[in-house]
Amino acid sequence: MAFSRAYYGRNSWARGAAAGLLAATLAALPPAIATAAPQQNAPAQAAVAPPDGGTVLYFIHQIDGKGATSYEVANGSIATYWFGHAFELGGTQYFTGFVWETAERYGNPGEDNVGPGTLANLAEATFILANPSSDRPWKFRGMEHTIGEFGAYERAPEVDTERKPLEHRTASGKLVLAVPTASFDNGITTSGYAMFVFTPPDKRQDDTNDKVWAYVGSVLTGEDNSLACADGEVMPCTNSSGELSFSANGSSDLPLLNVKLSGTTIAGPDKTRRLGPADAVAYAYDSASKAYAPR
């Protein structure tokens, strides 16, 4: 299903940067969604609370949701705060909030039919820690209305809070971010990572339309079919998990993603086997599809 929302891309970051330099700080927000002040006598990095979900949604859609983290934004499209990540890159402290969105609805036949292949749109808003000691420490830096599509049934995968996000900094100054996810379908829980690349605006080429943030695919790290196997009566019961790591990929700036798997998998009718080193999977970035794919 195509999204009818316009793509702002580079211009939104240009406008966001100018607004941030002039006046667009979190002081402009309604009090209900202003960020918290740092705690007194505490280290600045530990004390400064990042913008919340309502703040992120406000800067993307310019709609005051009064602190809500999911609401209609246009023609039946629902925007929902998904995940926020604070990180340091090139001496600047950033915070990015990611939002997933359903398509706009116009009452046309088939618009409400969603299935496993119906993706959700991804948007983002990014802030910089401009003045840690002030009561409005975060300044709006820029946003993008779409950085890719992911998920299923027009929903984002759940963020797996049991695992931590992973970061990798490239030689050219980019950040590769892996967000742990978990999805459930037909009795099978699937774990993985949603992959993102952040390219600071000053690192982008002037003659490209590359995004500041880009979703670059997902990698699978495990499956648990315990709710579908019925104690082995329906299918063999299996449970696997994986460890994600980064490694160099020749002359490519973006790293290889290496998944080391353990646990069990189905080996045939009524048979399982243990996973070992031979089952490890490497993913490389494919410039044609602009996404990671098994090597």
C-alpha positions in Angstrom: 0.0 0.0 0.0 1.5 3.3 -1.0 1.7 6.1 1.5 0.2 9.4 0.3 2.2 11.4 2.8 4.7 13.7 1.1 8.4 13.0 1.5 10.4 16.0 2.9 13.8 14.3 3.3 16.8 16.7 3.1 14.7 19.9 3.1 13.1 19.0 6.4 16.6 18.7 8.0 17.6 22.0 6.4 14.5 23.7 7.8 14.9 22.0 11.1 18.5 23.1 11.4 17.6 26.7 10.6 14.7 26.7 13.0 16.9 25.2 15.7 19.5 27.9 15.3 16.9 30.6 15.4 14.2 29.7 17.8 13.0 26.1 17.6 14.0 24.8 21.0 11.9 22.8 23.4 11.0 26.0 25.1 8.5 26.4 22.3 6.6 23.4 23.4 3.4 23.4 25.4 4.2 22.8 29.1 2.6 19.4 29.0 5.3 18.0 26.7 8.3 20.0 27.8 11.4 18.0 28.7 12.6 17.5 32.2 15.3 19.7 33.8 18.6 18.0 34.9 18.9 16.9 38.5 20.9 19.2 40.7 24.4 18.2 41.6 24.3 15.2 39.2 26.5 14.6 36.1 25.0 16.3 33.1 24.9 13.3 30.9 23.1 11.1 33.5 20.7 13.8 34.6 19.3 15.2 31.4 16.1 13.5 30.4 15.6 13.1 26.7 12.5 14.4 24.8 9.5 12.1 25.4 7.2 10.4 22.9 4.7 13.3 22.8 7.5 15.8 22.1 8.8 13.7 19.2 5.3 13.4 17.7 4.8 17.1 18.1 7.9 18.0 16.1 7.1 15.6 13.3 3.4 16.5 12.8 3.0 19.9 14.6 0.0 18.5 16.4 -0.2 18.9 20.2 -1.4 15.5 21.4 -1.2 16.7 25.0 1.4 14.1 25.8 -0.2 11.2 24.0 2.1 8.9 22.2 -0.3 7.6 19.6 -3.0 9.6 17.7 -4.5 10.4 14.3 -2.4 12.9 12.3 -4.1 13.1 8.9 -7.0 11.4 7.1 -7.1 8.4 9.4 -3.4 7.9 9.5 -2.3 7.0 13.1 1.2 7.9 14.3 2.7 6.0 17.2 5.9 6.6 19.1 8.1 3.5 18.7 11.6 4.0 20.1 14.1 6.6 21.3 17.8 6.5 21.4 20.4 8.9 22.8 24.0 8.7 21.4 27.2 10.6 21.0 28.8 11.1 17.6 31.6 13.5 16.6 31.5 15.3 19.9 27.7 16.0 19.7 25.1 14.4 22.0 22.0 13.4 20.0 18.6 12.0 20.7 16.4 10.5 18.0 12.8 9.4 18.4 11.3 7.0 15.9 7.6 6.9 15.0 5.7 4.4 12.9 2.6 5.4 11.0 -0.3 3.7 9.2 -1.4 4.9 5.7 -3.9 7.7 5.2 -7.5 6.4 4.4 -9.8 7.9 1.8 -12.6 5.4 1.8 -11.4 3.6 -1.3 -12.0 -0.2 -1.6 -9.2 -2.3 -0.2 -7.6 0.5 1.9 -8.4 -1.2 5.2 -7.2 -4.6 4.0 -3.9 -5.3 5.8 -1.8 -8.5 5.9 1.7 -9.8 6.6 3.1 -7.8 3.7 1.5 -4.4 4.7 4.3 -2.3 6.1 4.3 0.7 8.4 5.9 4.0 7.5 8.9 5.1 9.7 9.5 8.8 10.6 12.0 10.4 12.9 12.8 13.6 14.8 16.3 14.3 16.1 17.5 16.7 18.9 20.9 17.8 20.1 21.9 18.4 23.7 22.6 22.2 23.4 22.7 23.4 27.0 22.7 20.6 29.6 22.5 23.0 32.6 19.3 24.8 31.3 15.7 23.8 32.0 15.3 23.3 28.2 18.5 21.4 27.4 17.5 19.8 24.0 17.3 21.7 20.8 15.3 20.4 17.7 17.8 19.6 14.9 15.7 18.1 12.2 13.1 15.5 11.1 12.1 13.2 8.2 8.6 12.1 7.4 9.8 8.8 6.0 13.0 6.9 6.4 11.7 3.5 5.2 9.0 1.0 5.8 9.0 -2.1 8.0 6.9 -4.5 10.2 3.8 -6.5 9.2 0.0 -6.0 9.3 0.8 -2.2 9.1 2.3 -2.3 12.5 5.9 -2.0 13.8 7.5 -4.9 15.5 7.7 -4.7 19.3 10.9 -3.3 20.8 12.5 -6.1 22.9 13.3 -4.3 26.1 15.2 -7.4 27.5 18.0 -6.7 25.1 20.0 -3.5 24.6 20.5 -1.6 21.3 23.8 -2.0 19.7 26.0 0.7 18.1 28.8 0.8 15.5 30.7 3.9 14.4 32.1 3.8 10.9 35.3 5.2 9.6 33.5 8.0 7.7 31.6 9.1 10.9 28.3 7.3 10.5 26.4 5.5 13.2 24.9 2.0 12.6 22.2 1.3 15.1 20.6 -2.1 15.8 17.3 -2.0 17.7 16.3 -5.3 19.3 12.8 -6.4 18.2 10.3 -9.2 18.8 7.4 -10.3 16.6 4.7 -12.9 17.1 2.7 -14.6 14.4 0.9 -18.0 14.2 2.3 -19.1 17.5 6.0 -18.3 16.7 7.9 -15.6 18.4 10.7 -14.2 16.2 13.6 -12.1 17.5 15.9 -9.9 15.5 17.2 -6.4 15.1 15.9 -3.5 13.0 18.9 -1.8 11.5 19.4 2.0 11.0 22.2 4.2 9.7 22.6 7.8 10.8 24.6 10.1 8.5 25.3 13.5 10.1 24.2 16.3 7.7 27.8 17.6 7.3 28.9 14.1 6.2 26.4 13.8 3.3 27.3 14.6 -0.3 25.5 17.8 -1.6 24.5 16.0 -4.8 22.6 13.1 -3.2 19.2 12.7 -1.7 20.3 10.3 1.0 18.5 10.5 4.2 20.0 11.5 7.5 18.4 8.4 9.1 17.7 5.4 7.0 16.1 2.1 7.8 18.4 -0.5 6.2 16.5 -3.8 6.9 16.2 -6.3 9.7 18.2 -9.4 10.7 16.8 -12.5 12.2 18.4 -13.7 15.5 16.1 -16.4 16.8 12.7 -18.2 16.9 10.6 -19.8 19.6 7.7 -22.0 18.4 6.6 -23.2 21.8 3.1 -21.7 21.4 2.6 -23.4 18.1 4.2 -26.8 18.5 1.7 -28.1 21.2 4.4 -30.0 23.1 5.6 -31.6 19.9 2.2 -32.9 18.7 1.9 -30.4 15.9 5.5 -29.9 15.0 8.9 -30.3 16.7 9.4 -27.7 19.4 12.4 -25.5 18.9 13.9 -22.4 20.5 16.9 -20.5 19.1 18.7 -17.2 19.9 21.5 -15.3 18.3 24.2 -12.8 19.1 24.8 -9.9 16.8 28.3 -8.4 16.2 29.9 -6.1 13.7 33.0 -6.6 11.6 34.9 -4.9 8.8 33.6 -5.5 5.2 36.6 -4.9 3.0 36.6 -1.3 1.6 32.9 -0.8 2.5 32.2 1.8 5.1 29.2 -0.1 6.5 30.2 -3.2 8.5 29.2 -6.8 8.1 26.5 -8.0 10.6 27.4 -11.4 12.0 24.8 -13.5 13.8 26.0 -16.4 15.9 23.1 -18.8 16.5 22.5 -21.2 19.3 19.6 -23.5 20.4 17.6 -25.8 18.2 16.0 -25.7 14.8 13.8 -28.1 12.8 16.0 -30.6 10.8 13.2 -32.6 9.1 9.9 -34.3 9.9 9.7 -34.8 13.7 13.4 -34.0 13.9 15.4 -31.2 15.5 19.1 -30.4 15.7 21.3 -28.1 17.6 22.7 -25.0 16.0 26.4 -24.5 15.8 29.2 -22.4 14.2 28.2 -23.6 10.7 24.8 -21.9 11.1 26.3 -18.5 11.6 24.9 -15.9 9.2 26.6 -12.8 7.8 24.7 -9.9 6.4 26.2 -7.3 4.1 24.8 -3.9 3.0 23.5 -4.0 -0.6 23.8 -0.6 -2.2 21.2 -1.4 -4.9 18.4 -2.3 -2.5 19.8 0.0 0.3 19.4 -2.7 2.8 21.3 -5.5 4.6 20.9 -9.0 3.0 22.5 -12.4 3.8 25.9 -12.7 2.3 
